[in-house]
Amino acid sequence: MRRTIIGVIGSGRERHEELASPLGVWLGQHGYHLLTGGGQGVMASVSEAFSSVPDRQGMVIGIIPAQDLYQDTGRANFRPKPGYPNEWVDIPVITHLPFSGTRGKENLSRNHINVLTPRVIIALPGGAGTVSEIELALEYRKPLLIFDPFALMPDYSKEGALHLATLEGIISHLRGYPPIV
């Protein structure tokens, strides 16, 4: 038996507590693993809420970006990006991949891991990095739920994403992905 991994992506700056916290608590209460990019903003908010669940069974997995390319200075100078991992990450997966934001779809971005690892991806509002992860999820044909009651994100419904305005809508779709497989 394996626990189902749910990926949550969103702003690295804005916490969107009103969306991320109840989602994190629900995921923690229902036995899923949580995967994020391991940073601040939505990533920290959902991870903190998930971690607050007493006796939770799942773990918080964070995919950690590198600070910069170390090609000219050698591997011994590798450093994770400042602010990573946040304090609620149980399993930090340290990568050598520095690109994000507008470069989030390039091969040297951890966003590919963020998208390919979970069974389902839930996108909260965010910037260029979140958009790149959404676009990768669509390209990789991963199940994608966009939790955006404020309509802050572009509409990707024609490409196959489900735009949902409530936690109840998210939960309804997650019931098709049991926490243990």
N, C-alpha and C positions, 0 to 999 in steps of 0.2 A: 504494500500500500504506500502511496505517495500523497502528500498534501498538494492540493492545487495552488499554484502561484498566481496571484492577481497583481498585475502591474498598475501602479497609479502614477500618472505623469501630470505635470502642471508647473506653474510659475516657480522659479527659483528665488523669487523675491517676496511675492505676496503669498500669505499663508492660506487665504480663503478658508478660514476656520469654519465658517457656517456650512461649507460643503465637505471639507477634508476631515474634520473631527468626527461627525456622525458616521461617515463612511469608514474611517479607520476603526472606530469602536465596533461597528457591525462586522467588519471583516475579522477582527480579533475574536469576537464572540462566537463566530461560526466556523472556526478551525482552518482558515486559509493561511498561507504564507503571503506576506506582502513584499513586493519588490518596488523600489523607487531608485532614483538616481543618487540617493544618499546625501543630498544637500539640504539647503534651507528652503524657506517658502512652503509650498504645498508638500514637498517631500518630507520636511520636518513635521509639519502639522499632522499629516495622516499617520506618520510613524509614531509620533508622541501619543496620539489617541489610541492607535493599535496597541502600543506598549502598555497603556494604562489599564487594559482589560485584565482583571484578576484571573489567574490560572489559564491564560490563553495557551493554545497549543501550537500556533504558528510562530514563525520567526520573521523579523524584519531584515530583508536582504537589501543592501545598498550597492549599486554599481558605481564605483568611484573613479572619476576622471583624473588624469595626470595634470599637473600644473602647466607643463609646456613640453614641447618636443625636446628631447635630450640628445639628439643625434650628434650635435657638435661637441657636447661636453661629456658624453659617455653615460652608460646606464647607472653608474654609481651616483650620479647627481639626480636621480629620479625623485620626484616629490608629488604626493597627491595634491590636488587643487586645494587652496585654502578654504576652510569651512566644511571640508569633507573628511570623513563621514560625520553626519550629525550624531548627537549623543544617543539616539534611539535605535541606531542600526545594530542589530545582533550579529549579522554576518556581512562584513565589508568585503566586497570583491574588488580588489585593487587592480586597476587597469593601467596600461601605458598610453591610453587613448586621450588626447587633450582636446579634441574639437567638440564644440557645442554651439548653441545659438544658431546663427545663419549657416554655420558649417556642420550642423548636426546630422546631415545625411551623408557626409563624406565618410570614407572608409576608416579614418582615424577618429571616429566618434564612438563613444560608448553607447549611443542611442540605439545602435543595432542590437546590442545585448539587451538593453532595456525593453526592446520590442519583441525580440525573438524568444526570450526566456519565459515570460508569463503565458498562461493559457488564455487570459482575457486582459485587455488593457482598458483602463478607465482614465479618460483625459479630463482634467479640470482646467479652468482658464489659465492661460500662460502666454508666453511670448514666442519668439522665433524658435527656441529650442523645443518647446511643446509642439509647435506646428511641424517641425521637422520629424518629431516622433510620431505624430498623427499620420503624416504622409508616409513614413516608413511602415507603419502598421497597415495602412491601406495597400502599399506595394507588396508587403509580405503576406497579405490577406489574413491578418490576425483579427479576431473578434475585437471590435472597438466600440466602446460606449463613451459618448461625450457628455459629461455631467456639467451642464452649463445653463442654468436657469436664467442667466442674465443676457444670453445671446452675445457674449463677448468674443467667441471664437467663430471663424468662418464656418459656413455650412458645408459639411462633407457628406450629407445624406445621399447624394447622388452617387458618391463613390463607395457607399456601403456602410458608413458609420451610422450608428443610432444616436441621435441627439435626444437626451432625456433631461427633464427639468426637475425631477424629484428623486430623492433617495429611494423612495418606494419603487420608482421605475427601474432604477439601477438594480435593486434587490430582486425584482421580478425577473430580470434577465440573468442575474447571477445564479438563480436557482437552477438554471440549466447546466451549471458547471459545479457539480458537487465538490465539497471541500477535500474529500479524499477519493482518489481514483485507484 
